[in-house]
Amino acid sequence: MAMVKSIFKGVMYAVISTLLFVLLFALIIKWTNLGNAVIKPIMQVVKVLGIFLGVAIALRKAKSKGWLWGGIVGILYMVFTFLLFSLLDGNFHIGLGALSDLLFQTLVGVVSAIVLRLRNKDVEVA
């Protein structure tokens, strides 16, 4: 039960931080003359930062299998953000882009957990 609670908390932190980053980025775009070419790379960075934060929160209670916790945070982050932004956009389309995002965000969650665990020598990575 502690695992589920920690993962859910991490996902919520990740989603909320992403929303804040997106709002900040939208303001920056509005105030500056940034072209459309920067939107996609910046959004990828925002996703990575959100997932990393979420994994860091979720792993506070984990004693082992951090990579699994990180992967689950990445998957659930994808589901929540996909649903949220689809609701805001009014377009629910699951295509190759969504599937590649799922793979990317799961991988980011796993790698984030491994990186965070390597810093903490007293906890198992596996």
N, C-alpha and C positions, 0 to 999 in steps of 0.2 A: 504493500500500500504506500509505503514511503517513496518507492520508486515512481509510482504513478503521480503522486502529489508533486514531487520534485520536477519531473519531466513536464507536467502541466504548467507549473510555475515558470519554468524556463521558457516554454513555448509562448506563454503570455508576455513575458518580458521581451522576447524576441519580436513578437508581432507589434507590441506597443512601441518599442524603440524604432522599428521599421516605419510605422506610421509617422512618428515624430521626424525621422530622417527624411521621409518623402515630403512632408509638409515644409520642412526647412529647405529642401532642394527646390521645391516648387516656388518658394519665395525668392530664392537665389536666381532661378531662371527668369522670374517675372522682373526682377530688378536689374538683371544684366542682359547682355546680348549673346547668351550662349546658344549655339546652334543645336539642332535636333540630334546631331551625331554624338553628343556627349551624354545623352539621356540613358541609353542602354548600358554603357560601361559604368556610369555612376550608379544605376539601379542594381547592377551586379555587386558593386562594392557595398551598397546599402544592405543587400541581402546577406552578404558574408558577415558584415558587422553585426547585424541582428541575430543571426544564427550563432555566431561566436559568443555573444553576450548571453543568449539563451542557454547554450551548452554550459557556460561558466556557472550560471545560476543553478542549473539542473545537477551538475556534478558535485555540488557542495555536500550532498548526502551520500554520494556513491562511494563504495569501498572497492568495487571491482567492476569489470565490464563497462568501463567508461565509454569505450568506442560504441557499444550498443546503445547506451543512453544518448550519446551524441547523434547517432544515426536516427533514432526515434524522434529526437527533437527536430532534426532536419526534415524528416518526413511530415511530422505534424505541423511544422512551420509552413511547409509547402501547402498542405491542405487548407489550413486556416487562412493564409494570405491569398491563396487562389480563390477561395470562397468569398472572402472580404472584398478583394478588388474586382471580382466578377460581379458581385452585388452592386458595387459602386459604378461599374461600367455598364451594367445591364446586359452583359454578354458572357454566357457560360459556354466556352468552347474548349474541349479537351483535345488537343492535337499534339503533334510532335514537339512543339515548343513547351507545352506543359509537362510532357513526359521527360524531356531533357532537363527542365527545371527541377523536376522531382529527383532525378539522378544526381544532378549537380548539388542540390541542397542537402541531399542525404550524405553525399561525399563530404561536403563542407562540414556537416555535423560530426561525422566520424573523425575527420582530420583535426577539427577543433578540439575534440575530446582527447585525442592522442597528444596533441601539442600541450594542452593544459595538464594532462597527466604526466608528461615527461618533465614538467617543471616541478611536480610534487613527487619526490622520490619515495615517500613512504606508502604510496598507494599503487596497487597493481594496475598495469595498462590493460592486460587481458581480462 
